[in-house]
Amino acid sequence: NNPTSSDGTRKTIPVASMSKAGDNTLPGPSKPRRSTRAKAWGALSHRMQKLFFSKTSKEQKWGRYTLTRVHASPNIYIIDNFLSDKEICHLGKFADGSTFKRSYTDTENGEKVVSSERTSCFTWLAKQQDSVIQRIEARAGEILGYSDINVEPFQLVRYTQGQMFKTHHDMGPIVDDEGIQIIPPRRLATFFIYLNTTPRGQGCTEFPLLDTVVCPRRGRALLFSNVEASGEADPLTVHRANPVGAGVVKYGMNIWVNEKSMQ
């Protein structure tokens, strides 16, 4: 059994092989290579450099929020109570009133394909849809040293029995002969927000190359960088959403901070 710590994170048994039958999202048992594209990327914000690419203490304070590091090099954080109960209830209204669509993955050709790699459902919220959404956008941007205009429209996701998202990278598809293919503009960092708590061990987010698992807890944000200090895609932050069991529904929200303005 894999022990769960008091903060809800788990260390898993090292993954012997990342390549499973029917799972071609990784090229083999080793980590995906960095993108082969040679490019001079724009500088990252000072705040992002400090959080992810400098020596930091296990806990970082930002206003009333505490960023707790659950993995170092690359730095991965959880922020409990990132959303208040009132904000979660507000988002729940959109979830109840929205038509969730079958999720898709992006191919190296830029096509959007429904596949067995991602079986969850999703719906988009409009950029700056209302004052609550605007406040959350500003919070996410400021934590990383960016304006709220760099925050993409929120994506609500829903997982029911057996639904999952196999190993993937938020910057683009994993291509056998190229590594991670960056789809511009770059998603520099990801906040994944858990909108409800699931039973122990269900619906967790796993970083298989880092032997790290974060479990859903209502209001918690999982924060990680999709890039290295150089600006290239970080192959170590590939991750997957593990399935939930019968009678369990997992709700979450993707917040991506982008290098470009979303307005």
C-alpha positions, 0 to 999 in steps of 0.5 A, spaced: 500 500 500 502 507 498 501 511 504 498 517 504 500 523 508 496 528 512 496 533 507 493 528 502 499 527 498 502 520 496 508 517 494 507 511 489 511 505 488 516 507 482 513 505 476 517 500 472 514 501 465 511 507 463 508 504 456 502 499 457 498 496 452 493 501 449 497 507 452 501 510 446 502 517 450 509 515 452 514 513 447 517 508 452 519 506 459 524 512 460 521 520 460 519 523 454 525 527 451 525 535 451 522 538 445 527 538 439 525 545 437 530 550 438 528 557 440 529 563 444 523 563 449 521 570 452 523 571 460 519 568 465 516 572 471 521 573 477 515 570 481 515 564 477 523 563 477 523 564 484 517 559 485 520 553 480 527 555 479 530 557 485 532 554 492 525 555 496 523 553 503 517 547 503 512 553 504 511 559 501 506 565 503 502 569 498 497 573 502 493 569 506 495 563 501 500 557 503 504 554 497 506 547 500 511 544 496 510 536 495 516 535 490 522 539 489 526 539 482 521 540 479 517 544 484 510 542 485 505 545 490 499 544 493 495 550 495 489 548 500 483 553 500 485 556 494 477 557 493 472 558 498 466 554 499 462 560 496 466 560 490 466 553 489 458 553 490 458 559 484 462 554 480 457 549 481 452 553 478 455 553 472 457 545 472 449 544 473 447 548 468 452 546 463 452 541 457 459 537 458 462 535 452 467 529 451 474 531 452 479 530 446 486 530 446 491 534 441 495 531 436 502 533 433 498 535 427 494 540 431 487 536 430 483 535 436 481 527 437 476 524 441 480 518 444 481 512 449 487 516 452 482 522 455 475 519 457 473 525 462 468 530 460 469 538 460 465 545 459 469 552 458 467 558 462 467 565 458 473 569 460 472 574 465 465 571 465 463 575 472 466 578 478 467 571 481 471 568 475 475 575 475 477 575 482 480 567 481 483 569 474 487 575 478 489 570 484 492 565 479 495 570 475 498 574 481 501 568 484 505 567 478 507 574 477 502 575 471 496 579 469 489 576 469 489 577 462 495 571 461 490 566 464 486 562 459 478 561 460 477 556 465 475 549 463 471 545 468 472 537 468 468 531 470 470 524 471 465 519 473 466 511 474 472 509 470 474 515 466 481 518 466 486 522 462 492 518 461 499 520 461 500 527 458 503 534 458 499 540 458 504 544 453 502 539 447 502 532 445 508 527 446 511 525 439 515 519 439 520 522 435 520 529 437 519 528 445 514 534 447 511 538 441 510 545 444 503 548 441 504 555 441 502 559 445 505 556 451 501 554 457 507 556 462 504 553 468 498 549 471 493 550 476 488 544 477 483 545 482 479 540 486 472 542 487 470 536 491 473 531 495 473 524 493 474 517 497 481 515 499 485 513 493 480 515 487 481 520 482 488 522 484 493 526 480 499 522 479 506 524 476 509 517 474 516 520 473 516 523 480 513 518 484 508 523 486 501 523 487 496 528 489 489 527 492 483 531 491 480 535 496 475 540 496 478 547 494 485 545 493 489 547 488 495 543 485 500 548 482 506 546 477 510 549 471 510 546 464 516 549 462 524 548 465 528 555 466 530 555 459 523 555 457 522 549 454 517 544 456 519 540 462 518 532 460 518 531 468 511 534 469 507 529 465 502 527 469 495 523 469 488 523 472 487 516 475 480 514 475 474 514 480 470 508 482 462 506 482 458 512 484 463 517 485 464 523 481 470 528 481 469 535 479 475 539 477 477 546 474 484 547 469 487 554 470 492 555 465 497 561 465 499 563 458 505 567 455 500 571 451 494 575 452 488 572 452 484 578 450 
